[in-house]
Amino acid sequence: MGRIGDFFYHLTITILVAAALVFLLMAFKEQYPILKNQQELEDLQSNVETKKTNDNPHINWKKLKRINQDIIAWIKVPGTKIDYPILQGKEWNKYLHKNYEGDYSYAGSIFIQPGATFDDSHLIIYGHNMRVKSMFGSLHDFESENFYKKHNKIYLYQPGKTIKCTIYSVYDCLDKSATYLTDFSDDENDNKWVDWLTMTVNNNAYYPIKKKPAEKDRIITLSTCSGKQKGDSYRFVVHSLVTDTVIYEE
């Protein structure tokens, strides 16, 4: 190989190495805040959960309230990374890109919208679909029937209360679909609630589920993005029905 050949060979190697370094730097810049946010949440779990049990993890609510008054509950989905505080702001989507302390975070927080309560007929809990499976990214594990058979429970905690839920429907839908209805006070349609429950059962898409909701049941829906393959307008939802509420002394 002559001098010119050597020059272009070394130039090519230099360009490839530089491109690889730029790619790694960009990937680190994108992922570091997300990983940092997840680590901070795991540290928070260790600081406020005094017992690692599903029924009652003995959460230190006073400590959480000192951090942020908007922390109103906690969610745990066994088998996934979901073990996070739930926030509720006074503005719509306030915690879409804010962490549990109220600071900017692309990953945001797990949250419910203003005015929603855990006594509603249908409560929607939102979270981002992160690549590292943090926030609600690991909800997509429920696309697997084998995973569902091992893990089909959701636990919600409030001061003095544990709400136990069982998953009954898993599917993708448009972000403005009827799935997101929460107001069923329609005088012209007395069956609006029952019709909606039937729709959520019929929409179940990934595998058969025997569990079905009754008219008296309360529904809690976990919602995240479906992912780029489906498109930006699609959401992945996991419907669950409340099966038990346990009251205990703090």
DRENPA-390375 format. One line per 5 residues: number of its first residue (from 1); their letters; for each residue x, y, z of C-alpha. Coordinates in steps of 0.05 Angstrom, whole numbers, plus 5000, padded with zeros to 4 digits. Layout:
NUM	a	X/Y/Z ~ ...;
# end
This chain:
1	mgrig	5000/5000/5000 ~ 5030/5067/4979 ~ 5032/5132/5017 ~ 4966/5156/4988 ~ 4934/5089/5005;
6	dffyh	4961/5093/5077 ~ 4935/5163/5084 ~ 4865/5146/5063 ~ 4865/5083/5105 ~ 4884/5121/5168;
11	ltiti	4836/5177/5151 ~ 4779/5126/5144 ~ 4797/5094/5211 ~ 4799/5163/5244 ~ 4731/5183/5215;
16	lvaaa	4700/5117/5237 ~ 4728/5123/5308 ~ 4705/5195/5312 ~ 4635/5176/5287 ~ 4632/5120/5338;
21	lvfll	4652/5167/5395 ~ 4600/5218/5373 ~ 4547/5164/5371 ~ 4566/5139/5441 ~ 4566/5210/5468;
26	mafke	4497/5224/5439 ~ 4470/5158/5466 ~ 4499/5173/5535 ~ 4471/5244/5534 ~ 4402/5215/5517;
31	qypil	4402/5157/5566 ~ 4438/5185/5626 ~ 4381/5230/5651 ~ 4332/5171/5644 ~ 4378/5123/5681;
36	knqqe	4392/5177/5734 ~ 4317/5187/5743 ~ 4306/5112/5752 ~ 4363/5108/5803 ~ 4333/5166/5842;
41	ledlq	4266/5131/5844 ~ 4298/5066/5868 ~ 4333/5106/5923 ~ 4265/5136/5941 ~ 4235/5066/5946;
46	snvet	4289/5045/5995 ~ 4278/5108/6037 ~ 4202/5104/6043 ~ 4184/5030/6039 ~ 4200/4998/6106;
51	kktnd	4174/4929/6087 ~ 4179/4894/6019 ~ 4109/4865/6018 ~ 4053/4874/5968 ~ 3996/4878/6018;
56	nphin	4026/4935/6059 ~ 4097/4960/6046 ~ 4090/5009/6105 ~ 4105/5070/6063 ~ 4129/5132/6101;
61	wkklk	4076/5180/6076 ~ 4100/5237/6121 ~ 4168/5235/6087 ~ 4136/5233/6018 ~ 4091/5293/6034;
66	rinqd	4152/5332/6058 ~ 4183/5320/5990 ~ 4121/5339/5950 ~ 4049/5349/5971 ~ 4027/5325/5902;
71	iiawi	4048/5253/5918 ~ 3980/5223/5932 ~ 3991/5148/5924 ~ 4040/5093/5905 ~ 4035/5038/5852;
76	kvpgt	4069/4970/5848 ~ 4062/4918/5793 ~ 4097/4854/5814 ~ 4144/4826/5761 ~ 4158/4894/5730;
81	kidyp	4199/4956/5748 ~ 4135/4992/5767 ~ 4144/5012/5840 ~ 4134/5087/5840 ~ 4098/5145/5872;
86	ilqgk	4035/5171/5838 ~ 4029/5247/5831 ~ 3970/5292/5818 ~ 3979/5365/5799 ~ 3929/5421/5794;
91	ewnky	3944/5430/5719 ~ 3930/5379/5664 ~ 3991/5336/5649 ~ 4033/5374/5701 ~ 4078/5314/5714;
96	lhkny	4085/5291/5642 ~ 4157/5317/5643 ~ 4169/5330/5717 ~ 4198/5283/5769 ~ 4169/5269/5837;
101	egdys	4204/5330/5865 ~ 4173/5376/5813 ~ 4237/5386/5773 ~ 4242/5377/5697 ~ 4253/5305/5676;
106	yagsi	4240/5278/5606 ~ 4217/5212/5637 ~ 4166/5249/5679 ~ 4127/5215/5734 ~ 4069/5167/5742;
111	fiqpg	4008/5211/5749 ~ 3933/5220/5748 ~ 3897/5281/5722 ~ 3867/5337/5764 ~ 3799/5320/5794;
116	atfdd	3809/5244/5788 ~ 3802/5202/5851 ~ 3813/5129/5870 ~ 3738/5123/5883 ~ 3720/5139/5810;
121	shlii	3686/5086/5768 ~ 3743/5092/5718 ~ 3811/5119/5739 ~ 3868/5127/5688 ~ 3940/5126/5711;
126	yghnm	3991/5152/5661 ~ 4066/5140/5651 ~ 4117/5145/5596 ~ 4141/5084/5556 ~ 4216/5089/5568;
131	rvksm	4266/5047/5529 ~ 4300/5023/5593 ~ 4232/4997/5616 ~ 4228/5050/5671 ~ 4163/5087/5687;
136	fgslh	4109/5049/5648 ~ 4158/5019/5598 ~ 4152/4950/5630 ~ 4077/4950/5620 ~ 4093/4921/5552;
141	dfese	4113/4857/5588 ~ 4038/4843/5590 ~ 4039/4831/5515 ~ 4063/4762/5535 ~ 4011/4712/5558;
146	nfykk	4063/4674/5598 ~ 4081/4737/5635 ~ 4008/4753/5648 ~ 3996/4683/5678 ~ 4051/4696/5729;
151	hnkiy	4037/4769/5742 ~ 3967/4796/5735 ~ 3959/4838/5798 ~ 3966/4913/5810 ~ 3974/4943/5879;
156	lyqpg	3958/5015/5896 ~ 3974/5046/5963 ~ 3947/5107/5998 ~ 3955/5127/6071 ~ 3919/5072/6111;
161	ktikc	3895/5036/6049 ~ 3916/4982/5998 ~ 3876/4974/5934 ~ 3885/4907/5900 ~ 3869/4899/5826;
166	tiysv	3867/4843/5775 ~ 3882/4854/5702 ~ 3827/4834/5653 ~ 3844/4867/5586 ~ 3906/4888/5547;
171	ydcld	3907/4923/5480 ~ 3929/4982/5437 ~ 3882/5040/5419 ~ 3882/5111/5393 ~ 3896/5164/5445;
176	ksaty	3828/5197/5433 ~ 3788/5132/5434 ~ 3730/5115/5479 ~ 3779/5077/5523 ~ 3794/5143/5557;
181	ltdfs	3723/5159/5578 ~ 3717/5175/5652 ~ 3649/5211/5654 ~ 3590/5163/5646 ~ 3535/5211/5667;
186	ddend	3497/5208/5601 ~ 3422/5217/5611 ~ 3408/5193/5540 ~ 3444/5127/5549 ~ 3431/5090/5615;
191	nkwvd	3476/5033/5591 ~ 3537/5077/5577 ~ 3577/5046/5633 ~ 3559/4974/5616 ~ 3572/4988/5542;
196	wltmt	3640/5016/5559 ~ 3658/4955/5602 ~ 3637/4909/5546 ~ 3681/4948/5497 ~ 3742/4941/5542;
201	vnnna	3731/4865/5545 ~ 3720/4859/5470 ~ 3782/4901/5455 ~ 3827/4852/5492 ~ 3877/4833/5438;
206	yypik	3939/4796/5459 ~ 3911/4732/5490 ~ 3847/4705/5521 ~ 3832/4728/5592 ~ 3776/4695/5632;
211	kkpae	3770/4750/5684 ~ 3712/4797/5667 ~ 3687/4860/5702 ~ 3617/4867/5730 ~ 3574/4929/5729;
216	kdrii	3589/4943/5802 ~ 3665/4940/5792 ~ 3713/4999/5793 ~ 3763/5001/5737 ~ 3835/5025/5740;
221	tlstc	3871/5033/5673 ~ 3946/5040/5664 ~ 3964/5078/5600 ~ 4029/5088/5562 ~ 4052/5097/5491;
226	sgkqk	4048/5037/5445 ~ 4116/5051/5413 ~ 4142/5075/5346 ~ 4119/5013/5308 ~ 4046/5030/5323;
231	gdsyr	4053/5105/5314 ~ 4052/5166/5359 ~ 3976/5167/5365 ~ 3971/5097/5394 ~ 3970/5079/5467;
236	fvvhs	3980/5013/5503 ~ 3930/5002/5559 ~ 3922/4952/5615 ~ 3853/4950/5646 ~ 3844/4922/5716;
241	lvtdt	3785/4916/5763 ~ 3788/4930/5838 ~ 3782/4863/5874 ~ 3796/4885/5946 ~ 3809/4946/5988;
246	viyee	3845/4935/6054 ~ 3842/4989/6108 ~ 3895/4989/6162 ~ 3922/5035/6216 ~ 3983/5077/6199;
# end
